[in-house]
């Protein structure tokens, strides 16, 4: 027996079955694991919802901010217009209507000019949203027309409150600015306000007030004769030199005739029966009997009744030497039917006029 025969036999090795491998994540996905797919779908849905919410949130925020910008612009315009109408216009036409010492007027109108400058500056510096670009351009035009008009009036008004040819030239410059003020009102009402309203409506902003604007108090200021009558009826004019002194030669007017209600009035103690009607007016004919043309000739009708006196006047811009002029003076109040009054008609004295006996005539009138 050999050595090796004494060794015990080796135990037989047991072979275990191999454990099945877990599939890789890629394999599990490819195999369509229902839990993973479901979780991913849910996550994708949540992300989609969050994206939609974010988009609408950003859009809503943008819309709100845009609407606020439009509202702020509308408020800023209203503030400027309030200053222009309530301060500049009111103070300017108070000065024009009250006249006074040229030095005092100069101070007052300069204060008005500073405010007009400020309003124009504020309008130009507005941060207008894109929807308001057209409105902004027209607003700047409106405020510039007013600013430049006030500036021209401030430069010419002191001279317009004197007399003579220079006063008339200055008065023409002053009254000429009324056309600019009227134009500014038209541009605002026809362009600025409608364009602001359209932009607000397009942005779904409803019920917000858009300010209106009226700088020129009345159309009467556009009429030279009416405006000159309010500002300085004694300016004189064509019959004066540039220094205000009358030109060489004779000056003056003579009353020719007066009629009312179709009746030619007779002076003296004759009782003139004049039918009463609404809008009663006196037609006055007078002649320039001098050797010079005259300007700003004031014609006055005074009705002195038993209980009250009616005083009405009108200014003629210019009369020609040797020619007759006609003016209709409409009285503001109608005399009572059956009342008796003394009616005095006067053609105002012009610079250099020596004789005024034929400028005035008084009539006895019974209103029927």
C-alpha positions as CSV (number, residue, x, y, z in Angstrom):
1,X,0.0,0.0,0.0
2,X,1.3,3.3,-0.8
3,X,1.2,6.5,1.2
4,X,-1.4,7.9,-0.9
5,X,-3.7,4.9,-0.3
6,X,-3.9,5.9,3.3
7,X,-5.4,9.4,2.6
8,X,-9.2,9.7,2.9
9,X,-11.2,10.5,-0.1
10,X,-12.0,14.3,-0.7
11,X,-15.5,15.3,0.0
12,X,-17.7,16.0,-2.9
13,X,-18.2,19.9,-3.6
14,X,-21.8,21.0,-3.6
15,X,-22.7,23.4,-6.5
16,X,-25.3,26.0,-5.5
17,X,-27.6,27.5,-8.1
18,X,-26.6,31.1,-9.0
19,X,-28.8,34.0,-7.8
20,X,-30.6,35.7,-10.6
21,X,-29.2,39.2,-11.2
22,X,-31.4,42.3,-10.7
23,X,-31.9,43.9,-14.0
24,X,-30.2,47.3,-14.5
25,X,-32.1,50.5,-14.2
26,X,-32.0,50.8,-18.0
27,X,-33.4,47.3,-18.2
28,X,-36.1,48.0,-15.7
29,X,-37.1,51.1,-17.6
30,X,-37.0,49.3,-20.8
31,X,-39.0,46.6,-19.3
32,X,-41.7,49.2,-18.4
33,X,-41.7,49.2,-14.7
34,X,-45.3,50.6,-14.0
35,X,-44.3,52.4,-10.7
36,X,-41.4,54.3,-12.2
37,X,-43.4,55.3,-15.3
38,X,-46.3,56.5,-13.2
39,X,-44.0,58.6,-11.0
40,X,-42.3,60.2,-14.0
41,X,-45.7,61.0,-15.6
42,X,-46.8,62.6,-12.3
43,X,-43.6,64.6,-12.1
44,X,-43.9,65.8,-15.7
45,X,-47.6,66.8,-15.1
46,X,-46.6,68.8,-12.0
47,X,-43.8,70.6,-13.9
48,X,-46.3,71.4,-16.7
49,X,-48.8,72.8,-14.3
50,X,-46.1,74.9,-12.6
51,X,-44.9,76.2,-16.0
52,X,-48.4,77.2,-16.9
53,X,-48.9,78.9,-13.5
54,X,-45.6,80.7,-13.9
55,X,-46.5,81.9,-17.4
56,X,-49.8,83.2,-16.4
57,X,-48.4,84.7,-13.2
58,X,-45.7,86.6,-15.2
59,X,-48.3,87.7,-17.8
60,X,-50.7,88.8,-15.0
61,X,-47.9,90.7,-13.3
62,X,-46.9,92.3,-16.6
63,X,-50.5,93.3,-17.3
64,X,-51.0,94.8,-13.9
65,X,-47.8,96.7,-14.1
66,X,-48.8,98.0,-17.6
67,X,-52.2,99.0,-16.4
68,X,-50.7,100.9,-13.5
69,X,-48.4,102.7,-15.8
70,X,-51.3,103.8,-18.0
71,X,-53.3,104.9,-15.0
72,X,-50.3,106.9,-13.7
73,X,-49.8,108.6,-17.0
74,X,-53.5,109.6,-17.1
75,X,-53.2,111.0,-13.6
76,X,-50.1,113.0,-14.5
77,X,-51.8,114.5,-17.6
78,X,-54.8,115.4,-15.5
79,X,-52.5,117.2,-13.0
80,X,-50.8,119.2,-15.7
81,X,-54.1,120.1,-17.3
82,X,-55.5,121.2,-13.9
83,X,-52.6,123.5,-13.4
84,X,-52.8,124.9,-17.0
85,X,-56.6,125.6,-16.8
86,X,-57.0,126.4,-13.2
87,X,-54.0,128.5,-12.6
88,X,-52.4,129.7,-15.8
89,X,-55.5,130.4,-17.8
90,X,-57.5,131.9,-14.8
91,X,-54.7,134.2,-13.7
92,X,-53.9,135.2,-17.3
93,X,-57.4,136.2,-18.2
94,X,-57.9,137.9,-14.8
95,X,-54.9,140.1,-15.7
96,X,-56.2,140.7,-19.3
97,X,-59.7,141.6,-18.1
98,X,-58.7,143.9,-15.2
99,X,-55.8,145.9,-16.9
100,X,-54.2,148.3,-14.5
101,X,-50.8,149.8,-14.1
102,X,-48.4,148.4,-16.8
103,X,-45.7,147.7,-14.3
104,X,-48.0,145.8,-12.0
105,X,-49.4,143.9,-15.0
106,X,-45.9,143.0,-16.1
107,X,-45.2,141.4,-12.7
108,X,-48.4,139.5,-12.7
109,X,-48.1,138.2,-16.2
110,X,-44.5,137.1,-15.6
111,X,-45.7,134.9,-12.8
112,X,-48.2,133.4,-15.1
113,X,-45.4,132.8,-17.7
114,X,-43.3,130.9,-15.2
115,X,-46.2,128.6,-14.4
116,X,-46.8,128.0,-18.1
117,X,-43.1,127.2,-18.6
118,X,-43.3,124.7,-15.8
119,X,-46.4,123.0,-17.2
120,X,-44.8,122.6,-20.6
121,X,-41.6,121.2,-18.9
122,X,-43.6,118.7,-16.9
123,X,-45.5,117.5,-20.0
124,X,-42.3,117.0,-21.9
125,X,-40.7,114.9,-19.1
126,X,-43.6,112.5,-18.7
127,X,-42.6,108.8,-19.0
128,X,-45.4,107.8,-21.4
129,X,-46.1,104.1,-22.0
130,X,-45.8,103.0,-25.6
131,X,-49.6,102.9,-26.0
132,X,-49.6,106.7,-25.1
133,X,-46.9,107.8,-27.6
134,X,-49.4,109.6,-29.9
135,X,-51.2,111.1,-27.0
136,X,-47.9,112.3,-25.6
137,X,-46.9,114.0,-28.8
138,X,-50.1,115.9,-29.0
139,X,-50.0,116.8,-25.3
140,X,-46.6,118.4,-25.8
141,X,-48.0,120.4,-28.7
142,X,-50.9,121.6,-26.6
143,X,-48.7,122.8,-23.7
144,X,-46.2,124.4,-26.1
145,X,-48.9,126.4,-27.8
146,X,-50.1,127.7,-24.4
147,X,-46.6,128.4,-23.2
148,X,-45.5,130.3,-26.3
149,X,-48.8,132.2,-26.3
150,X,-48.4,133.3,-22.7
151,X,-44.8,134.3,-23.4
152,X,-45.9,136.5,-26.4
153,X,-48.6,138.1,-24.3
154,X,-46.2,138.8,-21.4
155,X,-43.8,140.6,-23.9
156,X,-46.6,142.7,-25.5
157,X,-49.2,143.4,-22.8
158,X,-47.5,146.3,-21.0
159,X,-47.3,148.2,-24.3
160,X,-50.8,147.3,-25.2
161,X,-52.1,149.0,-22.1
162,X,-50.7,152.3,-23.2
163,X,-52.0,154.3,-26.2
164,X,-51.1,155.1,-29.8
165,X,-49.9,153.2,-32.8
166,X,-47.5,151.1,-30.8
167,X,-50.3,150.1,-28.4
168,X,-52.4,148.9,-31.3
169,X,-49.5,146.8,-32.7
170,X,-48.9,145.3,-29.3
171,X,-52.7,144.7,-28.8
172,X,-52.8,142.8,-32.1
173,X,-50.0,140.6,-30.9
174,X,-51.8,139.9,-27.7
175,X,-55.2,139.1,-29.3
176,X,-53.4,137.0,-31.9
177,X,-52.4,134.5,-29.3
178,X,-56.0,133.7,-28.6
179,X,-56.0,131.7,-31.8
180,X,-53.1,129.6,-30.4
181,X,-55.1,129.0,-27.2
182,X,-58.1,128.0,-29.2
183,X,-56.0,125.6,-31.3
184,X,-54.6,124.0,-28.1
185,X,-58.1,123.4,-26.8
186,X,-59.1,121.7,-30.1
187,X,-56.0,119.5,-30.2
188,X,-56.6,118.4,-26.6
189,X,-60.3,117.6,-27.1
190,X,-59.9,116.0,-30.5
191,X,-56.5,114.2,-30.1
192,X,-55.1,114.0,-26.6
193,X,-58.2,113.0,-24.6
194,X,-59.5,110.4,-27.2
195,X,-56.1,108.8,-27.6
196,X,-55.8,108.4,-23.8
197,X,-59.3,106.9,-23.6
198,X,-58.5,104.4,-26.5
199,X,-55.3,103.2,-24.8
200,X,-57.1,102.7,-21.5
201,X,-60.0,100.8,-23.1
202,X,-57.5,98.6,-25.0
203,X,-55.9,97.7,-21.7
204,X,-59.4,96.8,-20.2
205,X,-59.2,99.9,-17.9
206,X,-62.8,101.1,-17.7
207,X,-64.5,103.7,-15.6
208,X,-61.4,105.9,-15.3
209,X,-61.9,109.6,-15.9
210,X,-59.9,111.3,-18.6
211,X,-59.5,115.0,-17.8
212,X,-61.0,117.6,-20.2
213,X,-59.3,120.9,-20.8
214,X,-60.4,124.4,-21.8
215,X,-57.8,127.1,-21.7
216,X,-59.6,129.8,-23.7
217,X,-62.6,131.0,-21.5
218,X,-64.8,132.1,-24.5
219,X,-64.7,132.6,-28.2
220,X,-65.2,136.3,-27.6
221,X,-61.5,136.6,-26.9
222,X,-60.7,135.6,-30.5
223,X,-62.7,138.7,-31.8
224,X,-60.2,141.6,-31.9
225,X,-62.8,144.3,-31.1
226,X,-64.2,142.4,-28.1
227,X,-60.8,141.5,-26.8
228,X,-59.4,145.0,-27.2
229,X,-62.5,146.4,-25.4
230,X,-61.8,144.2,-22.4
231,X,-58.0,144.7,-22.3
232,X,-57.7,148.4,-23.1
233,X,-60.5,150.2,-25.0
234,X,-58.5,153.5,-24.9
235,X,-55.4,152.2,-26.7
236,X,-56.0,154.6,-29.6
237,X,-54.0,153.6,-32.7
238,X,-53.7,154.4,-36.3
239,X,-53.9,158.2,-35.8
240,X,-50.9,158.2,-33.5
241,X,-47.2,158.0,-33.9
242,X,-45.0,155.3,-32.5
243,X,-44.4,157.4,-29.5
244,X,-48.2,157.6,-28.8
245,X,-48.5,161.3,-29.9
246,X,-51.2,162.1,-32.4
247,X,-50.1,162.5,-36.0
248,X,-50.3,166.0,-37.6
249,X,-53.7,167.0,-38.9
250,X,-57.2,166.8,-37.6
251,X,-58.7,163.9,-35.7
252,X,-62.2,162.9,-34.6
253,X,-65.6,161.6,-35.4
254,X,-69.1,162.8,-35.7
255,X,-72.3,160.9,-35.0
256,X,-74.6,160.6,-38.1
257,X,-77.6,158.5,-37.1
258,X,-78.9,155.9,-34.6
259,X,-81.8,153.4,-35.1
260,X,-83.3,150.7,-32.9
261,X,-86.1,148.2,-33.7
262,X,-86.4,149.6,-37.2
263,X,-87.0,153.1,-35.9
264,X,-84.5,156.0,-36.7
265,X,-84.2,157.9,-33.5
266,X,-84.8,161.7,-33.4
267,X,-82.9,163.8,-30.8
268,X,-84.3,166.4,-28.5
269,X,-87.7,166.2,-26.8
270,X,-89.3,164.0,-29.5
271,X,-90.5,160.7,-28.0
272,X,-89.3,157.8,-30.1
273,X,-91.4,154.7,-29.8
274,X,-89.2,151.6,-30.0
275,X,-90.7,148.1,-30.0
276,X,-89.2,145.8,-27.4
277,X,-87.8,142.5,-28.5
278,X,-85.3,140.0,-27.3
279,X,-81.8,140.9,-28.5
280,X,-82.6,144.6,-28.8
281,X,-79.8,146.4,-30.7
282,X,-78.9,149.9,-31.7
283,X,-77.4,150.5,-35.1
284,X,-75.0,153.5,-35.0
285,X,-73.6,155.3,-38.0
286,X,-70.7,157.8,-37.6
287,X,-68.1,159.4,-39.7
288,X,-64.4,159.9,-39.4
289,X,-64.3,163.6,-39.9
290,X,-60.5,164.0,-39.4
291,X,-57.5,163.8,-41.7
292,X,-56.2,160.6,-40.1
293,X,-57.3,157.0,-39.9
294,X,-58.2,156.0,-36.3
295,X,-58.1,152.7,-34.4
296,X,-60.0,151.2,-31.4
297,X,-62.9,153.6,-31.6
298,X,-65.3,153.0,-28.8
299,X,-69.1,153.4,-29.3
300,X,-71.3,153.4,-26.2
301,X,-75.1,153.1,-25.7
302,X,-76.4,154.1,-22.3
303,X,-80.1,153.5,-21.5
304,X,-81.1,155.4,-18.3
305,X,-84.5,154.2,-17.1
306,X,-86.5,155.0,-14.0
307,X,-85.2,152.0,-12.1
308,X,-81.9,151.0,-13.7
309,X,-79.3,151.9,-16.2
310,X,-78.1,149.7,-19.0
311,X,-74.6,150.5,-20.4
312,X,-73.3,148.7,-23.4
313,X,-70.3,149.4,-25.7
314,X,-68.4,148.1,-28.7
315,X,-65.0,149.0,-30.1
316,X,-64.4,149.4,-33.8
317,X,-60.9,148.3,-34.9
318,X,-60.3,151.0,-37.5
319,X,-62.0,153.9,-39.2
320,X,-60.8,155.6,-42.4
321,X,-60.4,159.3,-42.7
322,X,-63.5,160.9,-44.3
323,X,-65.5,157.6,-44.4
324,X,-68.5,156.5,-42.4
325,X,-68.6,153.4,-40.2
326,X,-71.5,151.3,-39.0
327,X,-71.6,149.4,-35.7
328,X,-74.4,147.4,-34.1
329,X,-74.5,147.6,-30.3
330,X,-76.6,144.8,-28.8
331,X,-77.8,145.5,-25.2
332,X,-77.4,142.7,-22.6
333,X,-80.8,143.3,-21.0
334,X,-84.1,144.1,-22.7
335,X,-85.9,147.2,-21.3
336,X,-89.3,146.6,-19.8
337,X,-92.2,147.1,-22.1
338,X,-93.9,150.5,-21.5
339,X,-90.8,152.0,-19.8
340,X,-89.4,155.4,-20.7
341,X,-85.7,156.0,-20.9
342,X,-83.1,158.5,-22.0
343,X,-80.8,156.8,-24.5
344,X,-77.4,158.4,-24.9
345,X,-75.1,157.3,-27.7
346,X,-71.4,158.3,-27.7
347,X,-68.5,157.9,-30.1
348,X,-65.4,157.9,-28.0
349,X,-62.8,160.6,-28.2
350,X,-59.6,159.6,-30.0
351,X,-56.1,161.1,-29.4
352,X,-55.8,164.5,-30.9
353,X,-59.5,165.1,-31.2
354,X,-60.3,168.7,-30.4
355,X,-64.1,168.9,-30.9
356,X,-66.4,166.4,-29.3
357,X,-69.7,168.3,-29.5
358,X,-70.9,166.1,-32.3
359,X,-69.7,162.8,-30.7
360,X,-72.8,162.4,-28.4
361,X,-76.5,162.5,-28.8
362,X,-79.4,161.8,-26.4
363,X,-82.8,160.5,-27.3
364,X,-86.1,160.1,-25.4
365,X,-87.5,156.6,-26.0
366,X,-90.7,154.8,-25.0
367,X,-90.3,151.1,-25.3
368,X,-93.5,149.5,-26.6
